[in-house]
Amino acid sequence: MKIVDYLKETRAELKHVAWPSRKQAIAYTIVVIAISLLTAAYLGAFDYVFTSLLKLII
C-alpha cells in the first residue's frame, strides 16, 4: 500500500505547485533554446579554432 499512498501524496503536492502560464512557458522555452544554440555555436567555434591550430602545429 505504500506505493498507493506515495502516488496520492504526490498528486496532492502537485496541486500546490504554481504552474507557469502558457505565455510564460513559451517564453522560457524560447530562452532555453536560444541559450542552447548560442552555447553550441560558441563551443563549435572554439573547437574549430583549436582543431585548426592543432593541424598547423602537427
CHARMM internal coordinates of N, CA and C (Angstrom, degrees):
IC EDIT
DIST 1 N 1 CA 1.4544
DIST 1 CA 1 C 1.5209
ANGL 1 N 1 CA 1 C 111.98
DIST 1 C 2 N 1.3003
ANGL 1 CA 1 C 2 N 117.89
DIHE 1 N 1 CA 1 C 2 N -10.93
DIST 2 N 2 CA 1.4538
ANGL 1 C 2 N 2 CA 119.67
DIHE 1 CA 1 C 2 N 2 CA -177.62
DIST 2 CA 2 C 1.5246
ANGL 2 N 2 CA 2 C 111.72
DIHE 1 C 2 N 2 CA 2 C -65.65
DIST 2 C 3 N 1.3165
ANGL 2 CA 2 C 3 N 116.60
DIHE 2 N 2 CA 2 C 3 N -33.93
DIST 3 N 3 CA 1.4659
ANGL 2 C 3 N 3 CA 119.46
DIHE 2 CA 2 C 3 N 3 CA 179.55
DIST 3 CA 3 C 1.5257
ANGL 3 N 3 CA 3 C 110.05
DIHE 2 C 3 N 3 CA 3 C -66.09
DIST 3 C 4 N 1.3130
ANGL 3 CA 3 C 4 N 116.90
DIHE 3 N 3 CA 3 C 4 N -42.34
DIST 4 N 4 CA 1.4627
ANGL 3 C 4 N 4 CA 121.06
DIHE 3 CA 3 C 4 N 4 CA 179.24
DIST 4 CA 4 C 1.5261
ANGL 4 N 4 CA 4 C 110.01
DIHE 3 C 4 N 4 CA 4 C -63.03
DIST 4 C 5 N 1.3204
ANGL 4 CA 4 C 5 N 117.04
DIHE 4 N 4 CA 4 C 5 N -43.23
DIST 5 N 5 CA 1.4669
ANGL 4 C 5 N 5 CA 120.98
DIHE 4 CA 4 C 5 N 5 CA 178.28
DIST 5 CA 5 C 1.5257
ANGL 5 N 5 CA 5 C 110.66
DIHE 4 C 5 N 5 CA 5 C -62.16
DIST 5 C 6 N 1.3231
ANGL 5 CA 5 C 6 N 115.27
DIHE 5 N 5 CA 5 C 6 N -42.78
DIST 6 N 6 CA 1.4660
ANGL 5 C 6 N 6 CA 120.01
DIHE 5 CA 5 C 6 N 6 CA 179.13
DIST 6 CA 6 C 1.5246
ANGL 6 N 6 CA 6 C 110.61
DIHE 5 C 6 N 6 CA 6 C -59.75
DIST 6 C 7 N 1.3235
ANGL 6 CA 6 C 7 N 117.03
DIHE 6 N 6 CA 6 C 7 N -46.09
DIST 7 N 7 CA 1.4630
ANGL 6 C 7 N 7 CA 120.69
DIHE 6 CA 6 C 7 N 7 CA -179.59
DIST 7 CA 7 C 1.5262
ANGL 7 N 7 CA 7 C 111.63
DIHE 6 C 7 N 7 CA 7 C -64.25
DIST 7 C 8 N 1.3180
ANGL 7 CA 7 C 8 N 117.71
DIHE 7 N 7 CA 7 C 8 N -38.24
DIST 8 N 8 CA 1.4643
ANGL 7 C 8 N 8 CA 121.04
DIHE 7 CA 7 C 8 N 8 CA 177.53
DIST 8 CA 8 C 1.5276
ANGL 8 N 8 CA 8 C 110.90
DIHE 7 C 8 N 8 CA 8 C -64.30
DIST 8 C 9 N 1.3348
ANGL 8 CA 8 C 9 N 115.67
DIHE 8 N 8 CA 8 C 9 N -44.16
DIST 9 N 9 CA 1.4650
ANGL 8 C 9 N 9 CA 119.71
DIHE 8 CA 8 C 9 N 9 CA 179.79
DIST 9 CA 9 C 1.5290
ANGL 9 N 9 CA 9 C 111.21
DIHE 8 C 9 N 9 CA 9 C -66.32
DIST 9 C 10 N 1.3146
ANGL 9 CA 9 C 10 N 115.85
DIHE 9 N 9 CA 9 C 10 N -38.15
DIST 10 N 10 CA 1.4625
ANGL 9 C 10 N 10 CA 119.92
DIHE 9 CA 9 C 10 N 10 CA 178.16
DIST 10 CA 10 C 1.5204
ANGL 10 N 10 CA 10 C 110.49
DIHE 9 C 10 N 10 CA 10 C -62.83
DIST 10 C 11 N 1.3057
ANGL 10 CA 10 C 11 N 115.81
DIHE 10 N 10 CA 10 C 11 N -44.33
DIST 11 N 11 CA 1.4683
ANGL 10 C 11 N 11 CA 119.90
DIHE 10 CA 10 C 11 N 11 CA 179.46
DIST 11 CA 11 C 1.5338
ANGL 11 N 11 CA 11 C 110.93
DIHE 10 C 11 N 11 CA 11 C -62.93
DIST 11 C 12 N 1.3124
ANGL 11 CA 11 C 12 N 116.92
DIHE 11 N 11 CA 11 C 12 N -40.07
DIST 12 N 12 CA 1.4657
ANGL 11 C 12 N 12 CA 121.13
DIHE 11 CA 11 C 12 N 12 CA 178.59
DIST 12 CA 12 C 1.5268
ANGL 12 N 12 CA 12 C 110.62
DIHE 11 C 12 N 12 CA 12 C -64.48
DIST 12 C 13 N 1.3317
ANGL 12 CA 12 C 13 N 116.72
DIHE 12 N 12 CA 12 C 13 N -40.71
DIST 13 N 13 CA 1.4700
ANGL 12 C 13 N 13 CA 120.25
DIHE 12 CA 12 C 13 N 13 CA 179.39
DIST 13 CA 13 C 1.5263
ANGL 13 N 13 CA 13 C 111.30
DIHE 12 C 13 N 13 CA 13 C -66.20
DIST 13 C 14 N 1.3187
ANGL 13 CA 13 C 14 N 117.09
DIHE 13 N 13 CA 13 C 14 N -36.88
DIST 14 N 14 CA 1.4643
ANGL 13 C 14 N 14 CA 120.33
DIHE 13 CA 13 C 14 N 14 CA -179.27
DIST 14 CA 14 C 1.5304
ANGL 14 N 14 CA 14 C 111.89
DIHE 13 C 14 N 14 CA 14 C -64.62
DIST 14 C 15 N 1.3106
ANGL 14 CA 14 C 15 N 117.31
DIHE 14 N 14 CA 14 C 15 N -23.50
DIST 15 N 15 CA 1.4613
ANGL 14 C 15 N 15 CA 120.47
DIHE 14 CA 14 C 15 N 15 CA 176.99
DIST 15 CA 15 C 1.5275
ANGL 15 N 15 CA 15 C 111.39
DIHE 14 C 15 N 15 CA 15 C -72.02
DIST 15 C 16 N 1.3353
ANGL 15 CA 15 C 16 N 117.38
DIHE 15 N 15 CA 15 C 16 N -20.77
DIST 16 N 16 CA 1.4614
ANGL 15 C 16 N 16 CA 121.69
DIHE 15 CA 15 C 16 N 16 CA -179.66
DIST 16 CA 16 C 1.5283
ANGL 16 N 16 CA 16 C 113.07
DIHE 15 C 16 N 16 CA 16 C -88.72
DIST 16 C 17 N 1.3217
ANGL 16 CA 16 C 17 N 116.75
DIHE 16 N 16 CA 16 C 17 N -8.78
DIST 17 N 17 CA 1.4648
ANGL 16 C 17 N 17 CA 120.88
DIHE 16 CA 16 C 17 N 17 CA -176.95
DIST 17 CA 17 C 1.5221
ANGL 17 N 17 CA 17 C 109.89
DIHE 16 C 17 N 17 CA 17 C -72.31
DIST 17 C 18 N 1.3300
ANGL 17 CA 17 C 18 N 116.19
DIHE 17 N 17 CA 17 C 18 N 137.14
DIST 18 N 18 CA 1.4684
ANGL 17 C 18 N 18 CA 121.19
DIHE 17 CA 17 C 18 N 18 CA 175.56
DIST 18 CA 18 C 1.5320
ANGL 18 N 18 CA 18 C 107.37
DIHE 17 C 18 N 18 CA 18 C -89.43
DIST 18 C 19 N 1.3226
ANGL 18 CA 18 C 19 N 116.20
DIHE 18 N 18 CA 18 C 19 N 94.13
DIST 19 N 19 CA 1.4561
ANGL 18 C 19 N 19 CA 121.35
DIHE 18 CA 18 C 19 N 19 CA -177.35
DIST 19 CA 19 C 1.5273
ANGL 19 N 19 CA 19 C 110.05
DIHE 18 C 19 N 19 CA 19 C -75.35
DIST 19 C 20 N 1.3418
ANGL 19 CA 19 C 20 N 118.09
DIHE 19 N 19 CA 19 C 20 N 143.30
DIST 20 N 20 CA 1.4664
ANGL 19 C 20 N 20 CA 120.07
DIHE 19 CA 19 C 20 N 20 CA 177.83
DIST 20 CA 20 C 1.5280
ANGL 20 N 20 CA 20 C 110.19
DIHE 19 C 20 N 20 CA 20 C -71.36
DIST 20 C 21 N 1.3242
ANGL 20 CA 20 C 21 N 114.56
DIHE 20 N 20 CA 20 C 21 N 155.89
DIST 21 N 21 CA 1.4616
ANGL 20 C 21 N 21 CA 118.43
DIHE 20 CA 20 C 21 N 21 CA 176.60
DIST 21 CA 21 C 1.5275
ANGL 21 N 21 CA 21 C 108.66
DIHE 20 C 21 N 21 CA 21 C -71.99
DIST 21 C 22 N 1.3112
ANGL 21 CA 21 C 22 N 116.37
DIHE 21 N 21 CA 21 C 22 N 169.02
DIST 22 N 22 CA 1.4703
ANGL 21 C 22 N 22 CA 120.82
DIHE 21 CA 21 C 22 N 22 CA 178.98
DIST 22 CA 22 C 1.5231
ANGL 22 N 22 CA 22 C 109.80
DIHE 21 C 22 N 22 CA 22 C -60.12
DIST 22 C 23 N 1.3324
ANGL 22 CA 22 C 23 N 116.54
DIHE 22 N 22 CA 22 C 23 N -41.81
DIST 23 N 23 CA 1.4607
ANGL 22 C 23 N 23 CA 121.41
DIHE 22 CA 22 C 23 N 23 CA -179.28
DIST 23 CA 23 C 1.5331
ANGL 23 N 23 CA 23 C 110.73
DIHE 22 C 23 N 23 CA 23 C -63.04
DIST 23 C 24 N 1.3251
ANGL 23 CA 23 C 24 N 116.96
DIHE 23 N 23 CA 23 C 24 N -43.52
DIST 24 N 24 CA 1.4657
ANGL 23 C 24 N 24 CA 120.98
DIHE 23 CA 23 C 24 N 24 CA 178.44
DIST 24 CA 24 C 1.5276
ANGL 24 N 24 CA 24 C 111.02
DIHE 23 C 24 N 24 CA 24 C -64.92
DIST 24 C 25 N 1.3207
ANGL 24 CA 24 C 25 N 116.53
DIHE 24 N 24 CA 24 C 25 N -42.71
DIST 25 N 25 CA 1.4651
ANGL 24 C 25 N 25 CA 120.35
DIHE 24 CA 24 C 25 N 25 CA -179.12
DIST 25 CA 25 C 1.5256
ANGL 25 N 25 CA 25 C 110.76
DIHE 24 C 25 N 25 CA 25 C -62.03
DIST 25 C 26 N 1.3229
ANGL 25 CA 25 C 26 N 117.03
DIHE 25 N 25 CA 25 C 26 N -41.25
DIST 26 N 26 CA 1.4658
ANGL 25 C 26 N 26 CA 120.79
DIHE 25 CA 25 C 26 N 26 CA 178.20
DIST 26 CA 26 C 1.5204
ANGL 26 N 26 CA 26 C 110.07
DIHE 25 C 26 N 26 CA 26 C -65.58
DIST 26 C 27 N 1.3236
ANGL 26 CA 26 C 27 N 117.13
DIHE 26 N 26 CA 26 C 27 N -43.62
DIST 27 N 27 CA 1.4664
ANGL 26 C 27 N 27 CA 120.70
DIHE 26 CA 26 C 27 N 27 CA 179.89
DIST 27 CA 27 C 1.5266
ANGL 27 N 27 CA 27 C 110.95
DIHE 26 C 27 N 27 CA 27 C -62.59
DIST 27 C 28 N 1.3226
ANGL 27 CA 27 C 28 N 117.39
DIHE 27 N 27 CA 27 C 28 N -44.42
DIST 28 N 28 CA 1.4656
ANGL 27 C 28 N 28 CA 121.04
DIHE 27 CA 27 C 28 N 28 CA 179.29
DIST 28 CA 28 C 1.5261
ANGL 28 N 28 CA 28 C 110.85
DIHE 27 C 28 N 28 CA 28 C -64.64
DIST 28 C 29 N 1.3232
ANGL 28 CA 28 C 29 N 116.48
DIHE 28 N 28 CA 28 C 29 N -38.33
DIST 29 N 29 CA 1.4617
ANGL 28 C 29 N 29 CA 120.57
DIHE 28 CA 28 C 29 N 29 CA 178.68
DIST 29 CA 29 C 1.5183
ANGL 29 N 29 CA 29 C 110.77
DIHE 28 C 29 N 29 CA 29 C -63.54
DIST 29 C 30 N 1.3269
ANGL 29 CA 29 C 30 N 117.06
DIHE 29 N 29 CA 29 C 30 N -42.56
DIST 30 N 30 CA 1.4664
ANGL 29 C 30 N 30 CA 121.23
DIHE 29 CA 29 C 30 N 30 CA 178.65
DIST 30 CA 30 C 1.5222
ANGL 30 N 30 CA 30 C 110.39
DIHE 29 C 30 N 30 CA 30 C -63.22
DIST 30 C 31 N 1.3196
ANGL 30 CA 30 C 31 N 117.15
DIHE 30 N 30 CA 30 C 31 N -41.95
DIST 31 N 31 CA 1.4700
ANGL 30 C 31 N 31 CA 120.81
DIHE 30 CA 30 C 31 N 31 CA 178.58
DIST 31 CA 31 C 1.5272
ANGL 31 N 31 CA 31 C 110.46
DIHE 30 C 31 N 31 CA 31 C -61.80
DIST 31 C 32 N 1.3198
ANGL 31 CA 31 C 32 N 117.37
DIHE 31 N 31 CA 31 C 32 N -44.97
DIST 32 N 32 CA 1.4675
ANGL 31 C 32 N 32 CA 120.94
DIHE 31 CA 31 C 32 N 32 CA -179.58
DIST 32 CA 32 C 1.5254
ANGL 32 N 32 CA 32 C 110.73
DIHE 31 C 32 N 32 CA 32 C -63.37
DIST 32 C 33 N 1.3283
ANGL 32 CA 32 C 33 N 117.60
DIHE 32 N 32 CA 32 C 33 N -43.40
DIST 33 N 33 CA 1.4651
ANGL 32 C 33 N 33 CA 120.71
DIHE 32 CA 32 C 33 N 33 CA 179.07
DIST 33 CA 33 C 1.5214
ANGL 33 N 33 CA 33 C 110.54
DIHE 32 C 33 N 33 CA 33 C -64.13
DIST 33 C 34 N 1.3355
ANGL 33 CA 33 C 34 N 117.52
DIHE 33 N 33 CA 33 C 34 N -43.34
DIST 34 N 34 CA 1.4648
ANGL 33 C 34 N 34 CA 120.90
DIHE 33 CA 33 C 34 N 34 CA -179.82
DIST 34 CA 34 C 1.5267
ANGL 34 N 34 CA 34 C 111.13
DIHE 33 C 34 N 34 CA 34 C -62.71
DIST 34 C 35 N 1.3126
ANGL 34 CA 34 C 35 N 117.15
DIHE 34 N 34 CA 34 C 35 N -45.84
DIST 35 N 35 CA 1.4700
ANGL 34 C 35 N 35 CA 120.22
DIHE 34 CA 34 C 35 N 35 CA 179.36
DIST 35 CA 35 C 1.5272
ANGL 35 N 35 CA 35 C 110.44
DIHE 34 C 35 N 35 CA 35 C -64.40
DIST 35 C 36 N 1.3225
ANGL 35 CA 35 C 36 N 117.19
DIHE 35 N 35 CA 35 C 36 N -38.44
DIST 36 N 36 CA 1.4664
ANGL 35 C 36 N 36 CA 120.64
DIHE 35 CA 35 C 36 N 36 CA 178.12
DIST 36 CA 36 C 1.5208
ANGL 36 N 36 CA 36 C 111.02
DIHE 35 C 36 N 36 CA 36 C -63.30
DIST 36 C 37 N 1.3288
ANGL 36 CA 36 C 37 N 117.29
DIHE 36 N 36 CA 36 C 37 N -42.83
DIST 37 N 37 CA 1.4659
ANGL 36 C 37 N 37 CA 120.89
DIHE 36 CA 36 C 37 N 37 CA 179.10
DIST 37 CA 37 C 1.5250
ANGL 37 N 37 CA 37 C 111.35
DIHE 36 C 37 N 37 CA 37 C -66.41
DIST 37 C 38 N 1.3267
ANGL 37 CA 37 C 38 N 116.93
DIHE 37 N 37 CA 37 C 38 N -41.75
DIST 38 N 38 CA 1.4654
ANGL 37 C 38 N 38 CA 120.02
DIHE 37 CA 37 C 38 N 38 CA 178.02
DIST 38 CA 38 C 1.5269
ANGL 38 N 38 CA 38 C 111.34
DIHE 37 C 38 N 38 CA 38 C -63.82
DIST 38 C 39 N 1.3133
ANGL 38 CA 38 C 39 N 116.33
DIHE 38 N 38 CA 38 C 39 N -41.14
DIST 39 N 39 CA 1.4633
ANGL 38 C 39 N 39 CA 120.29
DIHE 38 CA 38 C 39 N 39 CA 178.30
DIST 39 CA 39 C 1.5281
ANGL 39 N 39 CA 39 C 110.66
DIHE 38 C 39 N 39 CA 39 C -64.83
DIST 39 C 40 N 1.3235
ANGL 39 CA 39 C 40 N 116.93
DIHE 39 N 39 CA 39 C 40 N -42.30
DIST 40 N 40 CA 1.4642
ANGL 39 C 40 N 40 CA 120.79
DIHE 39 CA 39 C 40 N 40 CA 178.60
DIST 40 CA 40 C 1.5267
ANGL 40 N 40 CA 40 C 110.66
DIHE 39 C 40 N 40 CA 40 C -63.29
DIST 40 C 41 N 1.3333
ANGL 40 CA 40 C 41 N 117.32
DIHE 40 N 40 CA 40 C 41 N -42.03
DIST 41 N 41 CA 1.4652
ANGL 40 C 41 N 41 CA 120.93
DIHE 40 CA 40 C 41 N 41 CA 178.90
DIST 41 CA 41 C 1.5232
ANGL 41 N 41 CA 41 C 110.62
DIHE 40 C 41 N 41 CA 41 C -64.73
DIST 41 C 42 N 1.3141
ANGL 41 CA 41 C 42 N 117.28
DIHE 41 N 41 CA 41 C 42 N -42.99
DIST 42 N 42 CA 1.4703
ANGL 41 C 42 N 42 CA 121.64
DIHE 41 CA 41 C 42 N 42 CA 179.15
DIST 42 CA 42 C 1.5256
ANGL 42 N 42 CA 42 C 110.56
DIHE 41 C 42 N 42 CA 42 C -61.96
DIST 42 C 43 N 1.3216
ANGL 42 CA 42 C 43 N 116.86
DIHE 42 N 42 CA 42 C 43 N -48.49
DIST 43 N 43 CA 1.4619
ANGL 42 C 43 N 43 CA 120.21
DIHE 42 CA 42 C 43 N 43 CA -179.53
DIST 43 CA 43 C 1.5285
ANGL 43 N 43 CA 43 C 111.44
DIHE 42 C 43 N 43 CA 43 C -66.58
DIST 43 C 44 N 1.3271
ANGL 43 CA 43 C 44 N 116.91
DIHE 43 N 43 CA 43 C 44 N -36.05
DIST 44 N 44 CA 1.4614
ANGL 43 C 44 N 44 CA 120.39
DIHE 43 CA 43 C 44 N 44 CA 177.00
DIST 44 CA 44 C 1.5174
ANGL 44 N 44 CA 44 C 111.43
DIHE 43 C 44 N 44 CA 44 C -64.19
DIST 44 C 45 N 1.3252
ANGL 44 CA 44 C 45 N 116.88
DIHE 44 N 44 CA 44 C 45 N -43.63
DIST 45 N 45 CA 1.4666
ANGL 44 C 45 N 45 CA 121.18
DIHE 44 CA 44 C 45 N 45 CA 178.25
DIST 45 CA 45 C 1.5255
ANGL 45 N 45 CA 45 C 110.42
DIHE 44 C 45 N 45 CA 45 C -65.32
DIST 45 C 46 N 1.3009
ANGL 45 CA 45 C 46 N 116.65
DIHE 45 N 45 CA 45 C 46 N -42.63
DIST 46 N 46 CA 1.4631
ANGL 45 C 46 N 46 CA 122.30
DIHE 45 CA 45 C 46 N 46 CA 178.28
DIST 46 CA 46 C 1.5294
ANGL 46 N 46 CA 46 C 110.04
DIHE 45 C 46 N 46 CA 46 C -59.70
DIST 46 C 47 N 1.3207
ANGL 46 CA 46 C 47 N 116.74
DIHE 46 N 46 CA 46 C 47 N -45.27
DIST 47 N 47 CA 1.4590
ANGL 46 C 47 N 47 CA 122.16
DIHE 46 CA 46 C 47 N 47 CA 179.07
DIST 47 CA 47 C 1.5245
ANGL 47 N 47 CA 47 C 110.74
DIHE 46 C 47 N 47 CA 47 C -63.83
DIST 47 C 48 N 1.3226
ANGL 47 CA 47 C 48 N 116.66
DIHE 47 N 47 CA 47 C 48 N -42.67
DIST 48 N 48 CA 1.4659
ANGL 47 C 48 N 48 CA 121.03
DIHE 47 CA 47 C 48 N 48 CA -179.74
DIST 48 CA 48 C 1.5274
ANGL 48 N 48 CA 48 C 110.90
DIHE 47 C 48 N 48 CA 48 C -61.89
DIST 48 C 49 N 1.3218
ANGL 48 CA 48 C 49 N 116.75
DIHE 48 N 48 CA 48 C 49 N -45.25
DIST 49 N 49 CA 1.4662
ANGL 48 C 49 N 49 CA 120.98
DIHE 48 CA 48 C 49 N 49 CA -179.60
DIST 49 CA 49 C 1.5257
ANGL 49 N 49 CA 49 C 110.37
DIHE 48 C 49 N 49 CA 49 C -62.26
DIST 49 C 50 N 1.3121
ANGL 49 CA 49 C 50 N 117.37
DIHE 49 N 49 CA 49 C 50 N -47.74
DIST 50 N 50 CA 1.4635
ANGL 49 C 50 N 50 CA 119.43
DIHE 49 CA 49 C 50 N 50 CA -178.61
DIST 50 CA 50 C 1.5252
ANGL 50 N 50 CA 50 C 112.03
DIHE 49 C 50 N 50 CA 50 C -68.64
DIST 50 C 51 N 1.3191
ANGL 50 CA 50 C 51 N 118.08
DIHE 50 N 50 CA 50 C 51 N -34.26
DIST 51 N 51 CA 1.4616
ANGL 50 C 51 N 51 CA 120.50
DIHE 50 CA 50 C 51 N 51 CA 175.83
DIST 51 CA 51 C 1.5188
ANGL 51 N 51 CA 51 C 110.18
DIHE 50 C 51 N 51 CA 51 C -65.00
DIST 51 C 52 N 1.3319
ANGL 51 CA 51 C 52 N 116.66
DIHE 51 N 51 CA 51 C 52 N -42.73
DIST 52 N 52 CA 1.4654
ANGL 51 C 52 N 52 CA 120.81
DIHE 51 CA 51 C 52 N 52 CA 178.40
DIST 52 CA 52 C 1.5243
ANGL 52 N 52 CA 52 C 111.14
DIHE 51 C 52 N 52 CA 52 C -63.80
DIST 52 C 53 N 1.3214
ANGL 52 CA 52 C 53 N 117.31
DIHE 52 N 52 CA 52 C 53 N -43.13
DIST 53 N 53 CA 1.4619
ANGL 52 C 53 N 53 CA 120.70
DIHE 52 CA 52 C 53 N 53 CA 178.20
DIST 53 CA 53 C 1.5274
ANGL 53 N 53 CA 53 C 111.40
DIHE 52 C 53 N 53 CA 53 C -63.58
DIST 53 C 54 N 1.3084
ANGL 53 CA 53 C 54 N 116.39
DIHE 53 N 53 CA 53 C 54 N -39.80
DIST 54 N 54 CA 1.4589
ANGL 53 C 54 N 54 CA 120.25
DIHE 53 CA 53 C 54 N 54 CA 179.55
DIST 54 CA 54 C 1.5288
ANGL 54 N 54 CA 54 C 111.01
DIHE 53 C 54 N 54 CA 54 C -65.81
DIST 54 C 55 N 1.3238
ANGL 54 CA 54 C 55 N 117.05
DIHE 54 N 54 CA 54 C 55 N -37.83
DIST 55 N 55 CA 1.4687
ANGL 54 C 55 N 55 CA 120.42
DIHE 54 CA 54 C 55 N 55 CA 177.64
DIST 55 CA 55 C 1.5233
ANGL 55 N 55 CA 55 C 110.80
DIHE 54 C 55 N 55 CA 55 C -65.57
DIST 55 C 56 N 1.3268
ANGL 55 CA 55 C 56 N 116.97
DIHE 55 N 55 CA 55 C 56 N -35.71
DIST 56 N 56 CA 1.4643
ANGL 55 C 56 N 56 CA 120.09
DIHE 55 CA 55 C 56 N 56 CA 178.50
DIST 56 CA 56 C 1.5249
ANGL 56 N 56 CA 56 C 111.02
DIHE 55 C 56 N 56 CA 56 C -67.92
DIST 56 C 57 N 1.3140
ANGL 56 CA 56 C 57 N 116.38
DIHE 56 N 56 CA 56 C 57 N -36.93
DIST 57 N 57 CA 1.4631
ANGL 56 C 57 N 57 CA 120.76
DIHE 56 CA 56 C 57 N 57 CA -178.93
DIST 57 CA 57 C 1.5314
ANGL 57 N 57 CA 57 C 110.60
DIHE 56 C 57 N 57 CA 57 C -71.33
DIST 57 C 58 N 1.3156
ANGL 57 CA 57 C 58 N 115.84
DIHE 57 N 57 CA 57 C 58 N -40.79
DIST 58 N 58 CA 1.4737
ANGL 57 C 58 N 58 CA 120.38
DIHE 57 CA 57 C 58 N 58 CA -177.06
DIST 58 CA 58 C 1.4724
ANGL 58 N 58 CA 58 C 108.96
DIHE 57 C 58 N 58 CA 58 C -84.13
END
COOR INIT
IC SEED 1 N 1 CA 1 C
IC BUILD
